[in-house]
Amino acid sequence: MNARISRWACAALAVAMLGLAPLHSFAQDAKSSDAKSTSKAQPKDELDEFAAQPAPPLPAGMTGANVNDPRFKLKPGLYDAGEIAMGMKRLTSLKKPDAFQLGTRDPNSAKTTETLKQVIAGDPSKIPAPLKLVLADLGFANSDFAFQGKYLFQGNFYGVSIYDISNPARTSLVTTMVCPGGQGDVSVYGHLMLMSVEMPNGRVDCGTQGFPLNPPLPEGTKPTRENSMPAASKDRFRGVRVFDISDIKNPKQVAAVQTCRGSHTHTLLVDPNDKDNVYVYVSGTSFVRQGEELAGCSGGTPDKDENTALFRIDVIKVPVSHPQDAAIVSHPRVFMDARTGAFNGLNNGGSHEDKDPAKKADTNQCHDITVYPQIGLAAGACSGNGLLLDIKDPVNPKRVDAVNDPNYAYWHSASFSNDGTKVVFTDEWGGGLGARCRPNDPLKWGADAIFAIKDDKLNFENYYKLPAAQGDTENCVAHNGSLIPVPGRDIEVQAWYQGGISIMDFTDPMKPFEIAYFDRGPIDPKMLILGGDWSAYWYNGNIYGSEISRGLDVFELLPSKFLTQNEIEAAKTIHVNELNVQDQQRIEWPSKLIVAKAYLDQLERSQALPSAKIASLRKAINSAEKSKLAAKDVEKLKGEAAGVSGGTGADAKRIEALTAILNNPTV
């Protein structure tokens, strides 16, 4: 991007997606900026000035993405873009509901102007016309998913959509709930739905009118954090909303817990030892609001303000039977230096994205936290660091380890392996709006980083990044994903914005590789427009993609040289009633013969057993399936199990699991 697209688009993204200070100052000094540009020759095509630029030369020693991959040159378009897939198939797609569409392509329409005022919290009159629609669309961006029973909940910067996925190929809209404030990340538990709100246009009553803009600063006044913040209002809401969804078509807000920095994301934590409450870890990345708006809020430096809202997370307790009593119960200082007591005890160690890569920046926020209650740990993706937290006491999480990486720009999200021995962190280099998968973008930047966990310590293993090059107008970087429950393997499906969806096998953390993908061409061939997949999650047999600009996609896996039909069917044996991906739950496979067949396929793939033994086992399993576990066939299975041994690493675990099923099979 050239200077002006970077100025406006990145600043608006900071407000709308990262929740930083409003754009009052950008609108205020736009006049002088425009004046400086009048002497420059005007481009023939107005859009050329805002065209994304190719990546700089590849740094020495780095490897870039594959330009020979068929995903690199797909036809552009919003709803008619070229598509390509390997190992998966799109079953259906639904456009965003009308309530979450801007509804006009006129950059100067009243709807565009009013939307811009709320998105940028500033005067839109100075925004270049070609960019107005790009920024206004941010106010209606789709975000994260949650699942419960036959329902899918899709967050949006303007509210929530609820879909019926009882027949995934015929997914249908149940209702939309308009409630602006971004990001709109959602989670569900029983009759409750929780929603993150961070932007300054959020209102307690879910109103759409937003708030009046601040008056222009006096001539010559330099914009500061203090004079650029929106005026304090008792009607503003930034925090976590709680809704009763007993009537699924009419969610009712029953609580609204205000926080000083709002809620960029939140994590629902179900404590196995506390069935009466659920806990919410709130990650706020936005500016700290005034104390006049919410008592006790201050954004001072930790050396001068022991109550600063920086350098902490917030923990909310929600009584399940009395959700109206939801309240903040602690502010854990997870970045503290245990030796000195300093709140700012962690830093990023320096990043390639900074002008001075050696300059260290303190970490004062988490972007996302994934909890794994069964192992008592959480992985915090906290801007400058990856954290490992002890959550056995959910109200008072304790940091047990932290890592940083000069190849990382912004630690964004995390996923554990099912056995809890590995964690995958993501790096949202460019904040989500940047094209960061171009041929010259290093495969170590904007990638996944895989760590092994041993004795509560994080040990780096390797990186994984979408291998296919993407265009200069496609925002692309590592984003949200979930495990696919294939027994015997660690597999994650993951969204990469306009890079589409990539499915990675990280069973061997030192050698992660892609096993399936789906991709579309860029939304626009000349201009980078925020779009693509925000989240891609597996739920009860299918993959769902939250498409920021287009809507909702539903996929199924297909067998390939990387994944057999038996492995797919074994994954489908796992059904859960709720899925909040950041509240990771242990997967336990049934002792079914289809699971045994999946293990057998894996052992054949790795050549861990002789081919004759593989054939003998298959014959015995098929006979047992056909006879529905007749006694003689069950005895045959047990006999075969007695002759299975050997293997190392993942194969040894597969053999152990296979023999357990053969000794106690179910159909």
C-alpha positions in Angstrom: 0.0 0.0 0.0 1.2 3.5 -0.7 1.3 6.2 2.0 -2.3 7.3 1.9 -4.0 3.9 1.8 -1.8 2.9 4.6 -2.6 6.0 6.6 -6.4 5.7 6.4 -7.0 2.0 6.0 -4.6 0.9 8.8 -5.8 3.7 11.1 -9.5 2.6 10.6 -8.5 -1.0 11.1 -6.9 -0.1 14.4 -10.2 1.4 15.5 -12.5 -1.2 14.1 -10.5 -4.4 14.6 -7.9 -3.6 17.2 -10.0 -1.1 19.0 -7.4 1.6 19.4 -8.0 5.4 19.8 -10.6 6.9 17.5 -9.7 8.6 14.3 -10.5 12.1 15.5 -6.9 13.2 15.0 -6.8 11.7 11.5 -9.9 13.6 10.4 -8.6 16.7 12.1 -5.4 17.0 10.2 -6.6 15.5 6.9 -6.9 19.0 5.5 -3.2 19.7 5.9 -2.4 16.3 4.5 -4.5 16.9 1.4 -2.9 20.3 1.0 0.6 18.7 0.8 -0.6 16.3 -1.9 -2.1 18.9 -4.2 1.2 19.5 -5.9 1.5 15.8 -6.9 0.4 14.6 -10.3 -3.0 13.0 -10.0 -3.3 9.4 -11.2 -5.4 8.6 -14.3 -7.5 6.1 -12.3 -8.5 7.4 -8.9 -8.3 3.8 -7.5 -4.6 3.5 -8.6 -3.6 5.8 -5.7 -5.0 3.2 -3.3 -3.8 0.1 -5.0 -1.9 -2.3 -2.8 1.8 -2.5 -3.5 3.9 -5.6 -3.9 6.0 -6.8 -1.0 9.6 -5.5 -0.6 12.4 -7.9 -1.6 12.6 -11.1 0.4 15.0 -10.7 3.3 18.3 -12.6 3.0 18.0 -16.2 4.1 14.2 -16.3 4.1 11.9 -18.3 1.9 8.7 -17.0 0.3 5.4 -18.5 -0.8 4.9 -20.8 -3.8 3.9 -18.8 -6.9 3.3 -22.0 -8.9 0.5 -23.0 -6.6 -2.9 -22.9 -8.4 -4.3 -20.7 -5.7 -2.0 -17.8 -6.7 -3.9 -16.5 -9.8 -7.6 -17.1 -9.1 -10.3 -14.9 -10.8 -11.3 -11.9 -8.6 -14.8 -11.1 -7.6 -17.1 -10.8 -4.6 -19.7 -13.5 -5.3 -18.2 -14.8 -8.6 -14.6 -15.2 -7.7 -12.7 -18.2 -8.9 -12.5 -21.1 -6.4 -10.2 -24.1 -5.9 -10.1 -26.8 -3.3 -8.1 -29.9 -2.4 -9.2 -32.5 0.1 -12.4 -30.6 0.9 -15.6 -29.6 -0.8 -17.9 -26.5 -0.4 -21.4 -27.7 0.3 -23.2 -24.4 0.5 -22.7 -20.7 1.0 -25.0 -18.0 2.4 -24.7 -14.3 1.9 -24.7 -12.0 4.9 -28.2 -11.1 6.1 -29.5 -7.7 4.9 -29.2 -6.4 8.4 -25.4 -6.8 8.2 -25.0 -5.3 4.7 -24.1 -1.7 4.1 -26.9 -1.7 1.5 -25.3 0.9 -0.8 -22.3 1.3 -3.1 -22.5 5.0 -3.1 -19.6 6.4 -1.1 -21.4 9.7 -0.5 -24.7 8.3 0.6 -26.2 9.2 4.0 -25.9 5.5 5.1 -22.2 5.4 4.2 -21.6 8.7 6.0 -23.4 7.7 9.2 -21.7 4.3 9.2 -18.3 5.8 8.8 -18.9 8.2 11.8 -19.5 5.2 14.0 -16.7 3.0 12.5 -13.9 5.6 12.7 -15.4 7.7 15.5 -14.5 10.8 13.5 -15.4 13.1 10.6 -15.6 11.1 7.4 -15.7 14.1 5.1 -12.0 14.1 4.5 -11.7 10.4 3.7 -10.9 9.8 0.0 -14.0 8.7 -1.8 -12.7 5.3 -3.1 -11.8 4.4 0.5 -15.1 5.3 2.1 -16.9 2.0 1.2 -13.9 0.0 2.2 -14.0 1.5 5.7 -17.8 1.6 6.0 -17.9 -2.2 5.3 -15.8 -2.7 8.4 -18.8 -1.8 10.4 -20.6 -4.9 9.1 -17.7 -7.4 9.1 -18.4 -11.0 10.1 -16.3 -12.3 13.0 -16.1 -15.4 15.1 -18.3 -18.5 15.6 -19.9 -20.5 18.5 -22.0 -23.6 18.2 -24.7 -25.3 20.3 -26.8 -28.3 19.2 -28.2 -27.6 15.8 -27.3 -23.8 15.9 -24.4 -21.8 14.7 -23.8 -18.4 16.1 -21.9 -16.0 13.9 -20.6 -12.8 15.4 -20.5 -9.5 13.4 -19.4 -6.0 14.2 -23.1 -5.0 14.0 -24.6 -8.0 16.0 -25.1 -11.7 15.7 -26.6 -14.1 13.2 -28.0 -17.5 14.3 -28.3 -20.3 11.8 -29.9 -23.8 11.8 -27.2 -26.3 10.7 -29.2 -29.5 11.4 -28.7 -30.3 7.7 -25.3 -28.6 7.0 -25.9 -28.6 3.2 -29.2 -26.8 3.7 -28.1 -24.4 6.4 -30.7 -21.7 7.0 -30.9 -18.4 8.8 -32.9 -18.4 12.0 -32.6 -14.8 13.1 -30.4 -11.8 13.3 -29.8 -9.6 16.3 -28.7 -6.1 15.6 -26.4 -4.9 18.4 -23.4 -2.8 17.2 -20.1 -2.4 18.9 -17.6 -4.8 17.3 -16.0 -7.3 17.3 -19.1 -9.2 18.2 -17.2 -12.4 19.2 -19.6 -14.9 20.7 -19.7 -17.9 23.0 -22.6 -20.0 24.3 -23.3 -22.0 27.5 -26.7 -23.6 28.1 -29.3 -20.8 27.9 -26.6 -18.0 27.7 -24.8 -16.3 24.9 -21.9 -13.9 25.6 -20.7 -11.2 23.2 -17.6 -9.0 23.1 -18.0 -5.3 22.6 -15.0 -2.9 22.2 -15.7 -0.1 19.8 -16.9 3.3 21.1 -20.2 3.1 19.2 -21.5 0.3 21.4 -24.5 1.3 23.5 -25.9 -0.3 26.7 -29.3 -0.7 24.9 -27.8 -2.1 21.7 -29.0 1.0 19.9 -27.7 1.8 16.4 -27.5 5.6 16.7 -24.0 5.7 18.2 -22.9 8.9 19.8 -22.3 12.5 18.6 -18.8 13.3 17.3 -16.5 15.4 19.3 -16.3 19.1 18.1 -13.3 19.9 16.0 -10.2 20.9 18.0 -9.3 24.5 18.1 -7.0 25.6 15.3 -3.4 24.8 16.1 -4.3 22.3 18.9 -2.2 19.1 18.7 -4.3 15.9 18.9 -3.5 13.8 22.0 -5.0 10.7 23.5 -6.9 12.7 26.0 -8.5 15.2 23.5 -9.1 12.6 20.8 -11.2 10.2 22.9 -15.0 10.3 22.6 -16.8 12.3 25.2 -17.8 10.3 28.3 -21.3 8.9 28.2 -23.3 6.8 30.6 -25.0 5.1 27.7 -21.8 3.8 26.1 -21.0 0.1 26.4 -17.7 -1.6 26.1 -17.3 -5.0 27.7 -19.1 -8.3 27.6 -22.9 -8.6 27.1 -24.8 -11.6 28.4 -28.0 -12.8 26.6 -30.6 -15.3 27.5 -31.2 -17.4 24.4 -34.0 -19.7 25.8 -36.1 -18.2 23.0 -33.5 -18.7 20.2 -35.3 -16.3 17.9 -35.4 -13.5 20.5 -32.2 -13.2 22.5 -32.7 -11.0 25.6 -29.9 -9.1 27.2 -29.8 -9.9 30.9 -26.4 -8.4 31.8 -23.8 -6.0 30.5 -20.4 -6.0 32.3 -18.4 -2.9 31.6 -14.6 -3.1 31.3 -12.1 -0.3 31.0 -10.7 -1.4 27.7 -13.7 -3.1 26.3 -13.6 -6.7 25.1 -11.8 -7.4 21.9 -12.2 -11.1 22.5 -13.3 -13.2 25.4 -12.8 -16.8 26.5 -15.5 -18.9 28.3 -14.0 -21.1 31.0 -16.1 -23.9 32.5 -14.4 -25.0 35.7 -14.9 -28.7 36.3 -15.1 -28.0 40.0 -17.7 -25.3 39.8 -21.0 -26.1 38.1 -22.8 -23.1 39.4 -20.7 -20.5 37.5 -18.9 -19.9 34.3 -15.9 -17.7 34.1 -14.9 -15.3 31.3 -11.4 -14.2 30.5 -11.6 -10.8 28.8 -8.9 -9.6 26.5 -9.1 -5.9 25.9 -6.8 -4.3 23.3 -8.5 -0.9 23.0 -7.8 2.5 24.6 -8.6 2.9 28.3 -11.8 4.9 28.7 -12.1 7.9 31.0 -12.8 7.5 34.7 -15.7 9.9 34.2 -17.3 7.2 32.0 -16.4 4.2 34.1 -15.2 4.7 37.6 -11.7 3.3 38.4 -10.5 3.3 34.8 -7.1 4.9 34.1 -4.4 4.3 31.5 -1.4 5.5 33.4 2.0 3.9 33.3 2.6 1.2 35.8 5.4 3.0 37.6 3.0 5.8 38.4 -0.4 4.2 38.6 -0.8 0.9 40.5 -4.4 0.7 39.3 -3.7 1.1 35.6 -6.1 -0.9 33.4 -3.1 -1.7 31.2 -1.0 -4.9 31.8 -3.8 -7.1 32.9 -6.8 -9.2 31.8 -10.2 -9.1 33.4 -12.1 -12.1 34.9 -15.9 -12.1 35.0 -17.9 -14.6 37.0 -21.4 -15.4 35.6 -23.8 -17.3 37.9 -25.6 -19.7 35.6 -28.9 -19.4 37.4 -28.6 -15.7 38.0 -26.7 -14.3 35.0 -27.9 -10.8 35.8 -25.4 -10.8 38.6 -22.4 -11.3 36.3 -19.5 -9.1 37.5 -15.7 -8.7 37.3 -14.1 -10.7 40.1 -10.4 -10.2 39.4 -7.8 -8.3 37.3 -4.9 -10.8 37.0 -1.5 -9.1 36.4 -0.3 -11.9 34.1 2.6 -9.8 32.7 4.1 -9.1 36.1 7.8 -9.6 36.9 7.6 -12.0 39.9 11.0 -10.9 41.1 10.4 -7.1 41.2 6.6 -6.9 41.2 6.6 -4.6 38.1 3.4 -5.0 36.1 5.3 -4.6 32.8 7.5 -7.6 33.3 7.3 -8.9 29.7 8.3 -7.5 26.3 8.3 -8.7 22.7 12.1 -8.9 22.5 12.1 -6.8 19.4 10.2 -7.4 16.2 11.0 -7.2 12.5 8.0 -5.0 12.0 9.4 -2.2 14.0 11.7 0.5 12.5 14.3 -0.5 15.0 14.0 -4.3 15.2 16.1 -4.4 18.3 13.9 -2.0 20.2 11.8 -3.9 22.8 8.1 -3.1 23.4 6.3 -3.9 26.7 3.4 -6.3 26.5 0.3 -4.8 28.1 -2.6 -6.8 26.6 -3.7 -10.3 25.4 -5.5 -10.7 22.1 -6.9 -14.1 22.8 -6.6 -16.8 25.4 -7.4 -20.5 24.9 -8.1 -22.5 28.0 -7.9 -26.3 28.4 -9.5 -27.0 31.8 -8.8 -30.7 31.8 -5.0 -30.1 31.9 -5.3 -26.9 34.0 -3.5 -24.7 31.4 -4.2 -21.8 29.1 -2.3 -20.5 26.2 -2.4 -16.7 26.0 -1.6 -15.0 22.7 -0.7 -11.6 24.1 0.5 -9.2 21.4 4.3 -9.4 22.2 4.4 -12.8 23.9 3.0 -16.3 24.0 2.0 -17.2 27.6 1.4 -20.5 29.3 -1.0 -20.0 32.3 -1.9 -22.2 35.2 -5.8 -21.9 35.5 -6.5 -24.5 38.2 -7.8 -21.5 40.1 -9.9 -19.9 37.4 -10.2 -16.5 39.2 -6.5 -16.2 39.6 -4.6 -17.5 36.6 -0.8 -17.6 37.1 1.8 -17.3 34.4 4.2 -20.3 34.3 6.1 -19.5 31.1 6.4 -16.9 28.4 8.2 -16.7 25.1 8.8 -14.1 22.4 10.1 -14.3 18.8 11.7 -11.6 16.6 9.8 -13.2 13.6 6.5 -12.5 15.3 4.7 -9.1 15.0 1.6 -9.8 17.0 0.8 -13.0 19.0 -2.9 -13.5 18.1 -4.4 -16.8 19.0 -3.6 -20.4 20.2 -4.7 -24.0 20.0 -3.5 -27.0 22.0 -3.0 -30.5 20.7 -5.6 -32.9 22.1 -3.0 -34.5 24.4 -1.8 -31.1 25.7 1.8 -31.6 24.7 1.8 -29.0 21.9 0.4 -25.6 21.3 0.1 -23.7 18.0 0.3 -19.9 18.3 -0.6 -17.5 15.4 1.0 -14.3 14.3 -1.4 -11.6 12.9 1.3 -9.6 11.2 -0.3 -6.6 9.5 -3.3 -6.7 11.8 -5.6 -8.6 9.4 -5.8 -5.9 6.7 -2.3 -6.4 5.3 -1.4 -8.6 2.3 1.1 -10.8 4.0 1.2 -13.9 1.9 2.7 -12.3 -1.2 5.6 -14.1 -3.0 8.2 -12.0 -1.1 6.6 -12.3 2.3 8.8 -14.7 4.4 7.2 -18.0 5.4 8.3 -17.3 9.0 6.4 -14.0 9.3 2.6 -14.0 9.8 2.8 -17.8 10.4 1.9 -20.4 13.0 4.6 -21.2 15.6 4.4 -24.7 17.1 5.7 -25.2 20.6 6.1 -28.4 22.6 5.1 -28.3 26.2 7.2 -30.1 28.8 7.2 -29.5 32.5 5.1 -26.3 31.9 7.7 -24.9 29.6 7.3 -23.9 25.9 9.9 -25.2 23.5 9.8 -24.0 19.9 9.6 -26.6 17.2 8.8 -25.0 13.8 6.7 -22.6 11.8 3.9 -23.3 9.4 2.5 -20.8 6.9 0.0 -21.1 4.1 2.3 -22.3 1.3 0.5 -20.7 -1.6 1.4 -17.2 -2.6 -1.5 -14.7 -2.6 -2.0 -11.4 -4.5 -1.2 -7.9 -3.5 -4.9 -7.1 -2.9 -5.6 -10.1 -0.6 -5.4 -9.6 3.1 -3.8 -12.8 4.3 -2.2 -13.9 7.5 -2.6 -16.7 10.1 -5.9 -16.5 11.9 -8.5 -18.6 13.8 -8.7 -22.4 13.6 -9.7 -25.5 15.5 -8.7 -29.2 15.8 -10.2 -31.8 13.5 -10.7 -34.9 15.6 -8.9 -37.4 13.5 -7.6 -40.0 16.0 -3.9 -40.7 16.0 -3.1 -37.3 14.4 -2.9 -33.6 15.3 -4.8 -31.8 12.6 -6.0 -28.2 12.6 -8.2 -26.4 10.1 -7.4 -22.7 10.0 -8.6 -19.5 8.4 -6.1 -17.2 6.5 -8.4 -14.3 5.6 -8.3 -14.0 1.8 -5.8 -16.8 1.8 -8.8 -19.0 2.4 -8.7 -22.2 4.5 -5.7 -24.4 5.1 -5.7 -27.7 7.0 -2.4 -28.6 8.7 -1.0 -31.8 10.1 1.3 -31.0 13.0 1.5 -34.5 14.5 5.3 -34.1 14.1 5.7 -30.5 15.3 9.0 -30.2 13.5 7.5 -31.2 10.2 4.0 -29.6 9.8 2.4 -29.9 6.4 -0.7 -29.0 4.5 -3.3 -31.8 3.8 -6.2 -29.8 2.4 -7.3 -26.3 1.4 -10.0 -24.0 -0.1 -9.4 -20.7 -1.6 -11.1 -17.9 -3.6 -9.7 -15.2 -5.8 -9.4 -11.6 -4.4 -12.5 -9.6 -3.8 -11.1 -6.7 -5.8 -8.2 -6.9 -8.3 -7.1 -3.3 -7.8 -7.7 -2.5 -4.2 -7.2 -4.4 -0.9 -10.7 -4.8 0.7 -11.0 -6.6 4.0 -12.4 -10.0 3.4 -11.8 -13.7 3.5 -12.2 -16.2 6.3 -12.1 -14.9 9.9 -12.5 -18.3 11.4 -12.6 -21.9 10.1 -13.8 -24.5 12.6 -14.8 -28.2 12.6 -18.1 -29.0 14.3 -19.8 -32.4 14.4 -18.6 -33.6 11.0 -18.3 -30.4 8.9 -16.1 -27.3 8.6 -17.7 -23.9 8.8 -16.0 -20.7 7.5 -16.9 -17.2 8.7 -16.4 -15.1 5.6 -15.9 -11.5 6.6 -17.5 -9.9 3.5 -19.4 -12.7 1.8 -21.2 -14.5 4.6 -21.0 -18.2 5.7 -19.5 -21.2 4.0 -20.1 -24.9 4.8 -17.6 -27.6 3.8 -17.0 -31.4 4.1 -13.7 -33.3 4.0 -12.9 -35.5 1.0 -10.5 -38.5 1.0 -7.1 -37.8 -0.5 -3.5 -39.2 -0.4 -3.2 -37.3 2.9 -6.5 -38.4 4.6 -8.5 -41.6 4.1 -12.2 -42.0 4.3 -11.8 -44.1 7.4 -10.0 -41.2 9.1 -12.8 -38.8 8.1 -15.5 -41.2 9.4 -13.6 -41.7 12.6 -13.5 -37.9 13.1 -17.3 -37.8 12.6 -17.8 -40.1 15.6 -17.1 -37.1 17.8 -20.2 -35.1 18.6 -20.4 -32.3 21.1 -23.4 -30.3 22.2 -21.5 -27.0 22.4 -18.3 -25.7 20.9 -16.5 -22.5 22.0 -13.2 -23.1 20.4 -11.2 -21.0 22.9 -12.6 -23.3 25.7 -10.8 -26.4 24.4 -12.2 -29.7 25.6 -10.5 -33.1 25.6 -11.5 -35.4 22.7 -12.1 -39.0 23.6 -12.8 -41.4 20.8 -15.2 -44.3 21.1 -14.0 -47.9 20.9 -15.5 -48.3 17.5 -14.1 -50.4 14.7 -14.2 -47.4 12.3 -11.7 -45.7 14.7 -9.5 -48.9 14.6 -9.6 -48.7 10.8 -8.4 -45.1 10.9 -5.4 -46.2 13.1 -4.7 -49.0 10.7 -4.7 -46.6 7.7 -2.1 -44.5 9.5 0.1 -47.4 10.4 0.0 -48.5 6.7 0.9 -45.0 5.6 3.9 -44.9 7.9 4.8 -48.5 7.2 4.9 -49.2 10.9 3.5 -52.7 10.5 4.2 -55.3 7.8 1.8 -55.3 4.9 0.8 -58.9 5.7 -0.2 -57.9 9.2 -2.2 -54.9 7.9 -4.1 -57.2 5.5 -4.8 -59.7 8.3 -6.1 -57.0 10.6 -8.3 -55.5 7.9 -9.8 -58.9 7.1 -10.6 -59.5 10.8 -12.1 -56.0 11.3 -14.3 -56.3 8.2 -15.6 -59.7 9.3 -16.4 -58.3 12.7 -18.3 -55.4 11.2 -20.2 -57.6 8.9 -21.3 -60.0 11.6 -22.0 -57.1 14.0 -19.4 -58.4 16.5 -20.3 -62.1 16.5 -18.5 -63.9 19.3 -16.1 -65.8 17.0 -15.1 -62.6 15.2 -14.5 -60.8 18.5 -12.2 -63.6 19.6 -10.4 -63.2 16.2 -9.9 -59.5 16.9 -8.4 -60.2 20.3 -6.1 -62.8 18.7 -5.0 -60.2 16.1 -4.4 -57.7 18.9 -2.0 -60.0 20.7 0.2 -60.0 17.6 0.5 -56.3 17.2 3.4 -54.5 18.7 6.3 -52.1 17.9 6.3 -48.6 16.5 7.9 -45.4 17.9 6.5 -42.0 18.6 3.1 -41.4 17.2 3.0 -45.0 15.7 3.5 -46.5 19.2 0.5 -44.5 20.5 -1.6 -45.6 17.5 -0.7 -49.3 18.0 -1.6 -49.0 21.7 -5.0 -47.4 20.8 -5.6 -49.9 18.1 -5.1 -52.9 20.3 -7.3 -51.4 23.0 -10.2 -51.2 20.5 -9.5 -54.8 19.2 -9.7 -56.1 22.8 -13.0 -54.3 23.5 -14.7 -53.3 20.2 -18.0 -51.7 19.5 -19.6 -51.1 16.1 
